[in-house]
Amino acid sequence: MGENEYRLPLLKVGCAALVEDKEKAWFLRLKTNELCEIDRKNHEAKILKRFTDAPMIEDFLYLPIEKVGDILILAPGTASHLVFYDLSNDMCEYIELAPIQDDRKLRYTGVCNFLKSYVQGNSVYLFGYEYPAIVKIDMATKEIAYLDAWVMEVEQRIKKVYASMGYVSDYAIVGNFVWMLCECVNAVLCLDLRTDKIEIIDICSDLVIQCGICFDGNFWVTGNNEHANKLLKYNNQFVLEKEIEIYSVKDGGEEYFLPLEEGYWATYPVLDLGEKLFLFSVYPSHVYEFDKASEQVRIQVAFEKLMEVRGEKLYDLKILAPRKKDNIIYFVTGNDFLWNEYDFIHDMVTQYEVRTERDEELLQGYSKFLGGKMIAEDSFVWNLGYKMTLSRFLRHAKYALLEETDNMGKTIV
């Protein structure tokens, strides 16, 4: 094994976005920026490519990922370009995006250019978060169009002189229209997919951040202000009909601390399950279930144990990439990066650990180096001064110093 292999973390299925097609899925692995392919039937994975133009600790070199034919489209989180990865020949094509003229109220940090994307036929839409445009890619010609006439109007609606939130945080598809939620202002963008025209619609809201949206005949929007997490119900013309508090500092009886300036979301996606909505809360860390008929909110207990921190957590967000298909909610748990499938009809969760062949080789190599014994949770006290749980071992392996890996390379055969 080479030096780079020793320095790779064992992160299983750590990802913030993925694209699925039949029995396979593709995602960018957190912390390593590796493009991975997972066989969902056999729960096996392989690494297609590792992008090395960023430090290993950089989470989101690329974030949204889509697939058109045999081409994977990787949109930048912190990168300055798009990547087209051809699955048929393992080749990459890089396309630079137009540079940002950063004279806006919305602060550009370079942390996340895009959060969301959408495919319609041969067209791929990338919805700008910090990037001031909706980028449309024609996959037949590889031509790129920048839909940005809305940006200046949204900027004029920003009340804060120094805004740290983004533009498009989430969207809902209704017929030929994409309804995009603006995080930084009380407005939605309505994109007509037939003409690419965009309308800005002001909405009634007292939220500081708006971060999740779905449509079931009505629009449901999640977000927060300094006092509470809320679910807002709008009719199909975006007239506010009801506000439901999901969490309130008054009810919680504790100090409500959500560092908005750091861009944390209080409640990010909202999934429509027919009679119910599921809301995934970052703070407090719960999955909430909202019953549409009774308008009651409860904590969904099936997720509680999955979000408990055991040992050392691998990632701050407790639930990653949640999405619904048929009667299953698929998601990745941030503490351990396990693949989870929740059957909401039978209220049952199944967990899978997905490793690549190289992960297994690396784990076996480390176990040889550390005495020829496989590592069990809390079995040994190492010279680091604490019990080396498996999660701590993975973290230690991830940040192993260069000289340590050099020595290992001489020892392991």
PAVEX-24819 format. One line per 5 residues: number of its first residue (from 1); their letters; for each residue x, y, z of C-alpha. Coordinates in nm, 3 decimals, m for minus. Each point is the difference from the previous one (the first is absolute). Layout:
! residues N
NUM) A) X/Y/Z ~ ...
This chain:
! residues 413
1) MGENE) 0.000/0.000/0.000 ~ 0.117/0.351/m0.073 ~ 0.008/0.305/0.221 ~ m0.331/0.136/m0.123 ~ m0.177/m0.324/0.082
6) YRLPL) 0.118/0.015/0.359 ~ m0.129/0.354/0.030 ~ m0.349/m0.084/m0.125 ~ m0.273/0.000/0.266 ~ m0.239/m0.292/0.026
11) LKVGC) m0.316/0.200/m0.049 ~ m0.232/m0.264/m0.139 ~ m0.284/0.187/m0.177 ~ 0.062/0.350/0.132 ~ m0.171/0.228/m0.251
16) AALVE) m0.223/0.305/m0.014 ~ m0.155/m0.068/m0.342 ~ m0.030/m0.295/m0.235 ~ m0.165/m0.109/m0.323 ~ m0.166/m0.339/m0.051
21) DKEKA) m0.075/m0.205/m0.309 ~ m0.155/m0.346/0.035 ~ 0.215/m0.201/0.245 ~ 0.294/0.241/0.004 ~ 0.075/0.335/0.160
26) WFLRL) 0.284/0.249/m0.037 ~ 0.123/0.253/0.255 ~ 0.295/0.214/0.107 ~ 0.151/m0.136/0.318 ~ 0.032/0.258/0.276
31) KTNEL) 0.350/0.096/0.114 ~ 0.175/m0.188/m0.284 ~ m0.178/0.146/m0.306 ~ m0.015/m0.345/m0.158 ~ m0.257/m0.081/m0.265
36) CEIDR) m0.154/m0.331/0.107 ~ m0.238/m0.247/m0.155 ~ m0.213/m0.213/0.229 ~ m0.180/m0.321/m0.084 ~ m0.314/0.041/0.209
41) KNHEA) m0.100/m0.365/m0.040 ~ 0.326/m0.144/0.134 ~ 0.098/0.305/0.212 ~ 0.342/0.012/m0.157 ~ 0.181/0.305/m0.129
46) KILKR) 0.294/0.090/m0.216 ~ 0.194/0.322/m0.039 ~ m0.009/0.134/m0.356 ~ 0.222/0.303/0.051 ~ 0.148/0.217/0.272
51) FTDAP) 0.023/0.372/m0.067 ~ 0.325/0.130/0.144 ~ m0.031/0.375/m0.065 ~ m0.105/0.070/0.360 ~ 0.125/m0.089/0.348
56) MIEDF) m0.138/m0.326/0.141 ~ m0.187/0.188/0.272 ~ m0.202/0.197/m0.258 ~ m0.354/m0.137/0.025 ~ m0.166/0.113/m0.319
61) LYLPI) 0.228/0.040/m0.298 ~ m0.308/m0.111/m0.195 ~ m0.350/m0.033/0.141 ~ m0.300/m0.043/m0.235 ~ 0.030/m0.299/m0.231
66) EKVGD) m0.224/m0.096/m0.292 ~ 0.004/m0.262/m0.276 ~ m0.094/0.036/m0.367 ~ 0.062/m0.315/m0.203 ~ 0.348/m0.123/0.091
71) ILILA) 0.116/0.342/0.121 ~ 0.015/0.102/0.366 ~ m0.018/0.377/0.049 ~ 0.179/0.124/0.313 ~ m0.082/0.356/0.104
76) PGTAS) 0.244/0.197/0.216 ~ m0.030/0.048/0.368 ~ 0.334/0.175/0.038 ~ 0.150/m0.071/m0.343 ~ m0.013/0.255/m0.283
81) HLVFY) m0.095/m0.244/m0.275 ~ m0.243/m0.270/m0.103 ~ 0.103/m0.360/m0.056 ~ m0.149/m0.234/m0.259 ~ 0.097/m0.358/0.085
86) DLSND) m0.059/m0.256/m0.275 ~ m0.087/m0.335/0.157 ~ 0.061/m0.180/m0.329 ~ 0.370/0.086/m0.019 ~ 0.090/0.138/0.348
91) MCEYI) 0.097/0.337/m0.150 ~ m0.055/0.347/0.150 ~ m0.067/0.330/m0.174 ~ 0.038/0.324/0.197 ~ m0.189/0.319/m0.090
96) ELAPI) 0.074/0.328/0.178 ~ m0.290/0.211/0.118 ~ m0.016/0.374/m0.052 ~ 0.179/0.172/0.291 ~ m0.206/0.174/0.268
101) QDDRK) 0.003/0.379/0.022 ~ m0.030/0.022/0.376 ~ m0.158/0.341/0.049 ~ m0.326/m0.129/0.145 ~ m0.164/0.013/0.341
106) LRYTG) 0.007/m0.379/0.010 ~ 0.338/m0.089/0.142 ~ 0.202/m0.235/m0.221 ~ 0.200/m0.242/0.214 ~ 0.084/m0.261/m0.263
111) VCNFL) m0.150/m0.263/0.229 ~ m0.289/m0.106/m0.223 ~ m0.067/0.123/m0.350 ~ m0.291/m0.239/m0.057 ~ m0.222/m0.208/0.228
116) KSYVQ) m0.268/m0.131/m0.234 ~ m0.038/m0.118/m0.359 ~ m0.269/m0.135/m0.230 ~ m0.006/m0.194/m0.330 ~ m0.264/0.042/m0.267
121) GNSVY) 0.070/m0.202/m0.312 ~ 0.341/0.105/m0.133 ~ 0.014/0.312/0.215 ~ 0.161/0.025/0.343 ~ m0.087/0.293/0.226
126) LFGYE) 0.235/0.100/0.284 ~ m0.158/0.233/0.254 ~ 0.241/0.257/0.139 ~ 0.042/0.018/0.375 ~ 0.296/0.235/0.026
131) YPAIV) 0.047/0.000/m0.376 ~ m0.214/0.286/m0.143 ~ m0.176/m0.187/m0.280 ~ m0.200/m0.301/m0.101 ~ 0.229/m0.190/m0.234
136) KIDMA) m0.162/m0.195/m0.283 ~ 0.205/m0.265/m0.181 ~ m0.104/m0.142/m0.335 ~ 0.153/m0.350/0.015 ~ m0.042/m0.053/m0.374
141) TKEIA) 0.226/0.297/m0.085 ~ 0.177/0.061/0.337 ~ m0.110/0.364/m0.028 ~ m0.052/0.192/0.324 ~ m0.253/0.278/0.055
146) YLDAW) m0.004/0.229/0.304 ~ m0.347/0.100/0.118 ~ 0.081/0.293/0.228 ~ m0.247/0.283/m0.068 ~ m0.167/m0.075/0.336
151) VMEVE) 0.312/0.051/0.211 ~ m0.004/0.379/0.018 ~ m0.369/0.005/0.093 ~ 0.056/m0.250/0.278 ~ 0.298/0.203/0.120
156) QRIKK) m0.224/0.306/0.030 ~ m0.233/m0.196/0.228 ~ 0.276/m0.098/0.245 ~ m0.050/0.201/0.318 ~ 0.330/m0.082/0.162
161) VYASM) 0.295/0.202/m0.122 ~ 0.224/m0.303/0.047 ~ m0.196/m0.315/m0.076 ~ 0.161/m0.337/0.055 ~ m0.276/m0.227/m0.128
166) GYVSD) m0.038/m0.121/m0.356 ~ m0.234/0.043/m0.295 ~ m0.172/m0.331/m0.093 ~ m0.020/m0.244/0.290 ~ m0.262/m0.248/m0.126
171) YAIVG) m0.260/m0.045/m0.274 ~ m0.325/m0.177/m0.092 ~ m0.109/m0.110/m0.348 ~ m0.361/0.075/m0.097 ~ m0.077/m0.085/m0.363
176) NFVWM) 0.228/0.207/m0.224 ~ 0.106/0.229/0.281 ~ 0.280/m0.011/0.256 ~ m0.087/0.186/0.319 ~ 0.325/0.097/0.170
181) LCECV) 0.022/0.112/0.359 ~ 0.222/0.300/0.069 ~ 0.186/m0.040/0.326 ~ 0.112/0.361/0.036 ~ m0.332/0.181/m0.067
186) NAVLC) m0.374/m0.060/0.032 ~ m0.049/m0.096/m0.361 ~ m0.018/m0.295/m0.238 ~ 0.126/m0.025/m0.357 ~ m0.231/m0.162/m0.253
191) LDLRT) 0.187/m0.144/m0.301 ~ m0.203/m0.088/m0.310 ~ 0.184/m0.300/m0.149 ~ m0.155/0.065/m0.343 ~ 0.139/0.353/m0.035
196) DKIEI) 0.266/0.027/0.276 ~ m0.170/0.318/0.119 ~ 0.020/0.064/0.373 ~ m0.255/0.187/0.210 ~ 0.070/0.128/0.352
201) IDICS) m0.294/m0.032/0.238 ~ 0.005/0.156/0.346 ~ m0.144/m0.216/0.278 ~ m0.125/0.072/0.350 ~ 0.243/m0.144/0.254
206) DLVIQ) 0.165/0.096/0.327 ~ 0.280/m0.253/m0.047 ~ 0.363/0.108/m0.001 ~ 0.099/m0.303/m0.208 ~ m0.224/m0.201/m0.235
211) CGICF) 0.156/m0.331/m0.086 ~ m0.248/m0.273/m0.096 ~ m0.301/m0.023/m0.234 ~ m0.239/m0.262/m0.137 ~ m0.334/0.005/m0.187
216) DGNFW) m0.309/m0.220/0.042 ~ m0.260/0.241/m0.141 ~ 0.121/0.248/0.260 ~ 0.353/0.126/0.053 ~ 0.168/m0.092/0.330
221) VTGNN) 0.305/0.202/0.105 ~ 0.235/m0.064/0.292 ~ 0.240/0.237/0.166 ~ 0.074/0.190/0.317 ~ 0.031/0.335/0.169
226) EHANK) 0.174/0.084/0.325 ~ m0.287/m0.145/0.205 ~ m0.120/m0.316/m0.171 ~ 0.012/m0.255/m0.281 ~ m0.315/0.028/m0.210
231) LLKYN) m0.201/m0.171/m0.271 ~ m0.196/0.244/m0.220 ~ m0.296/m0.106/m0.213 ~ m0.072/0.198/m0.320 ~ m0.268/m0.062/m0.259
236) NQFVL) 0.094/m0.063/m0.363 ~ 0.021/0.376/m0.061 ~ 0.243/0.037/0.292 ~ m0.246/0.174/0.229 ~ 0.084/m0.081/0.363
241) EKEIE) m0.270/m0.208/0.167 ~ 0.157/m0.133/0.321 ~ 0.312/0.004/0.220 ~ 0.092/m0.305/0.210 ~ 0.276/0.015/0.258
246) IYSVK) 0.219/m0.309/m0.017 ~ 0.224/0.107/0.283 ~ m0.021/0.306/0.223 ~ 0.253/0.124/0.253 ~ m0.296/0.071/0.231
251) DGGEE) m0.114/m0.361/m0.011 ~ 0.349/m0.145/0.004 ~ 0.093/0.175/0.324 ~ 0.360/0.037/m0.112 ~ 0.223/0.258/m0.157
256) YFLPL) m0.066/0.010/m0.374 ~ 0.334/0.035/m0.171 ~ 0.018/m0.026/m0.375 ~ 0.305/0.176/m0.150 ~ m0.171/0.137/m0.308
261) EEGYW) 0.311/0.190/m0.100 ~ 0.172/m0.332/m0.057 ~ m0.268/m0.117/m0.238 ~ m0.149/m0.284/0.207 ~ m0.350/m0.099/m0.100
266) ATYPV) m0.258/m0.061/0.269 ~ m0.215/m0.228/m0.218 ~ 0.115/m0.098/m0.340 ~ m0.196/m0.242/m0.220 ~ m0.370/m0.067/0.037
271) LDLGE) m0.124/m0.327/m0.153 ~ m0.364/m0.060/m0.096 ~ m0.124/m0.345/0.104 ~ m0.363/0.055/m0.097 ~ m0.184/0.035/0.330
276) KLFLF) 0.312/0.120/0.178 ~ 0.306/0.216/m0.045 ~ 0.346/m0.087/0.129 ~ 0.225/0.289/0.102 ~ 0.370/m0.047/0.065
281) SVYPS) 0.116/0.242/0.266 ~ 0.363/0.097/0.051 ~ m0.074/0.180/0.325 ~ m0.144/m0.155/0.204 ~ 0.127/m0.324/m0.154
286) HVYEF) m0.321/m0.190/m0.066 ~ m0.214/m0.128/m0.282 ~ m0.349/0.144/0.044 ~ m0.322/m0.154/m0.132 ~ m0.287/0.233/m0.087
291) DKASE) m0.348/m0.145/m0.040 ~ m0.189/0.207/m0.257 ~ m0.349/m0.094/0.124 ~ 0.051/0.061/0.372 ~ 0.279/0.260/m0.049
296) QVRIQ) 0.190/m0.167/0.283 ~ 0.379/m0.013/0.014 ~ 0.198/m0.277/0.168 ~ 0.358/m0.119/0.009 ~ 0.041/m0.308/m0.218
301) VAFEK) 0.156/m0.246/0.246 ~ 0.128/m0.243/m0.265 ~ 0.277/0.247/m0.080 ~ 0.101/0.093/0.355 ~ 0.250/m0.278/0.069
306) LMEVR) 0.151/0.041/m0.346 ~ 0.090/0.360/0.082 ~ 0.157/m0.066/0.339 ~ 0.371/0.073/0.014 ~ 0.182/m0.321/0.085
311) GEKLY) 0.374/0.037/0.034 ~ 0.107/0.283/m0.231 ~ m0.235/0.129/m0.267 ~ 0.126/0.011/m0.357 ~ m0.208/0.299/m0.111
316) DLKIL) m0.201/0.283/0.158 ~ m0.323/m0.056/m0.194 ~ m0.188/m0.297/0.146 ~ m0.192/m0.093/m0.319 ~ 0.156/0.032/m0.346
321) APRKK) m0.165/m0.016/m0.346 ~ m0.352/m0.103/0.110 ~ m0.233/m0.085/m0.286 ~ m0.320/m0.199/m0.054 ~ m0.071/m0.273/m0.251
326) DNIIY) m0.322/m0.200/0.019 ~ m0.044/m0.097/0.367 ~ 0.366/0.041/0.095 ~ 0.197/0.299/0.125 ~ 0.368/m0.041/m0.082
331) FVTGN) 0.260/0.193/0.195 ~ 0.353/m0.007/0.141 ~ 0.067/0.048/0.371 ~ 0.263/0.264/0.072 ~ 0.139/m0.166/0.312
336) DFLWN) 0.113/m0.318/m0.172 ~ m0.064/0.051/m0.376 ~ m0.218/m0.309/m0.025 ~ m0.259/m0.044/m0.275 ~ m0.353/m0.011/0.146
341) EYDFI) m0.337/m0.101/m0.140 ~ m0.311/0.095/0.198 ~ m0.325/m0.176/m0.092 ~ m0.254/0.255/0.123 ~ m0.295/m0.236/m0.059
346) HDMVT) 0.138/m0.264/0.239 ~ 0.202/0.248/0.211 ~ 0.323/m0.198/m0.043 ~ 0.359/0.112/m0.063 ~ 0.266/m0.215/m0.167
351) QYEVR) 0.366/0.104/0.013 ~ 0.280/m0.103/m0.232 ~ 0.372/0.057/0.020 ~ 0.142/0.060/m0.344 ~ 0.374/m0.028/m0.053
356) TERDE) 0.221/m0.007/m0.303 ~ 0.253/m0.275/m0.058 ~ 0.276/0.250/0.073 ~ m0.157/0.082/0.338 ~ 0.020/m0.367/0.099
361) ELLQG) 0.365/m0.019/m0.107 ~ 0.080/0.312/0.195 ~ m0.176/m0.121/0.314 ~ 0.182/m0.334/m0.015 ~ 0.330/0.178/m0.052
366) YSKFL) m0.052/0.220/0.303 ~ m0.102/m0.298/0.212 ~ 0.326/m0.176/m0.094 ~ 0.199/0.306/0.092 ~ m0.180/0.031/0.334
371) GGKMI) 0.076/m0.350/0.119 ~ m0.170/m0.242/m0.233 ~ m0.340/0.028/0.173 ~ m0.317/0.131/m0.148 ~ m0.127/0.306/0.187
376) AEDSF) m0.311/m0.021/0.216 ~ m0.184/0.287/0.164 ~ 0.153/0.098/0.336 ~ 0.227/m0.305/0.006 ~ 0.337/0.166/0.032
381) VWNLG) 0.155/0.302/0.168 ~ 0.252/0.151/m0.240 ~ 0.290/0.231/0.070 ~ m0.214/0.290/m0.116 ~ m0.139/0.019/0.352
386) YKMTL) m0.353/m0.131/m0.051 ~ m0.186/m0.309/m0.108 ~ 0.024/m0.041/m0.373 ~ m0.356/m0.059/m0.112 ~ m0.046/m0.089/m0.365
391) SRFLR) m0.124/0.349/m0.082 ~ 0.306/0.153/0.169 ~ 0.218/m0.244/m0.189 ~ m0.152/0.114/m0.328 ~ 0.054/0.364/0.094
396) HAKYA) 0.360/m0.073/0.102 ~ 0.059/m0.190/m0.323 ~ m0.143/0.291/m0.195 ~ 0.234/0.257/0.149 ~ 0.304/m0.225/0.038
401) LLEET) 0.318/0.203/m0.036 ~ 0.218/m0.043/m0.305 ~ 0.288/m0.149/0.200 ~ m0.239/m0.253/0.156 ~ m0.120/m0.115/m0.339
406) DNMGK) 0.359/m0.020/m0.125 ~ 0.089/m0.233/0.286 ~ m0.310/m0.209/m0.065 ~ 0.097/m0.034/m0.361 ~ 0.331/m0.155/0.105
411) TIV) m0.163/m0.234/0.251 ~ m0.309/m0.136/m0.173 ~ 0.051/m0.266/m0.263
